[in-house]
Amino acid sequence: MTRMTRQTVDASTRVGAGARGRTGIVHLGLGNFHRAHLAVYTALAGGGDWGIVGVANRSRTVVDAMTAQDHLYSVVTLDPAVQDVGVIDVHRRLLVAAEQPGDVLDVLADPGHRIISLTITEAGYHLDATTGELDLSSPGIADDLAARPAQGTLPSTMLGLLAYGLLRRHATGGAPVTVLSCDNLVANGDTVRRAVLGFCRAAGADAGADDAFFDWVERSVTFPNSMVDRIVPAPTETTRQTAQQVLGLEDQAAVPAERFTMWVLEDRFAAGRPTWETAGAVFSYEVGAYEMVKLRLLNAAHSLIAYLGGLDGRPTIPAARGEEFIERCTRVLLEQENLPSIDLPRGFNPKNYLEQLFDRWNNTVLGDLTSRVGSDGSTKLPQRIPAPSLRMLETGQIPRMNALTVAGWIACTVPPVGSDPGEVAAAMQEPRRESLQQAVADATSVREHVQAVLRTGVLPDELVAHTAFVDEVVTDLELIITEGVRAAAARALGE
Ligand code: CS2
């Protein structure tokens, strides 16, 4: 089978500016989501000055596959009605941060690059769940703070690279730049600003973080908030086969995605931007409201579906969402616990949005996995659980489904000794698994187990201080272990 390249691919299936033109964007985090979201909007906007330098974190897989294909890859849009394949031609250079950190700093400092965008996952921001600030003790951060690129010691985390990249940019002329987070974080722009400036402050003046640097950031660097949305599972052999059937070419870098896509962002760009609005992006100063909708409705419910589904042996989101008890729990979470906590954007119709969510989760062709959504819970839950839960607890109500989500996460990823959450749960990744297991090693009861997990700082102190919340998680976890997830759900539903 012929490999996809600029020569072999049919021009009518290709979007983007091709090999011509300059690179204007450095994107940190060359994952599936970026390739089906920001890259697609940028390719559709078409501008020749906005080619992307894509920076993968550690893995060479995508970089090697795309390099062998002139940086092309296809996005395979999957829904029951239509399967559509488009080739994205917008990346012009690819780097692997773990192998080429010096090159990454160079491209970040290059004045020709006017936007630094990020999809580094929630874990990549190294946040303290209680303060929302950078956690200086987080693995990788302490080493990076001691790095001194000018003397040849280079950072290894994406956040460290971003910080030293900005420091170098300032030291070499200070061309203005926009840092654009495209991760699912509360106020992602404000958050990345706080994290990166917190890093620079801790790195200190001898790393170049002096008053002049902070003044420059104030004047010349913007950090717009943005709400990003598109369900993008990990590619499988079926994704590659679908691309091959449609294109008649082999594409080892194909990405699957749902048809739905949404991007709402603030129009605060320090040095220009592509005309993303021509590709459907919405520039708005109500990003905060859209982001609450996204995090507290789509993402929070996604976590609940993933953990209940995982414990019930359902490998996919559509299979989990199709279980009646899971749908009932999800509706209570959405309608009674989380929706009332949101100041909705103007003109927003919550009823339609919720029905659309259930449809999106029903996408069997896309086949998103419960193990994907259930992974990295310790970094996702702090963005999804605290605000709606606190709102209820403060008025004497118990956020039962939020608590059940936390119990489900514990049951799946740090199960108490003797309980087996099953194969689907075992496939969920958890970056803090080892430290969580250490924390619970001496627990002699489910209560002690839950308390030990919550004491690790995974959720903010303010929430953990509510004994009614902790009691609810304990009750749920006890039931999950002794009678199963369906019994726990039935009790939480008041049945
Ligand atoms: C999911 C998100 O990983 C998760 O927990 O909730 O990746 C979700 O699919 C996207 O945010 C959809 O935009």
Residues whose N, C-alpha, C, O or C-beta is under 5 A from the ligand:
A	BS01	CS2	N184 V228 D229 R230 I231 V232 N299 H302 R372 V373
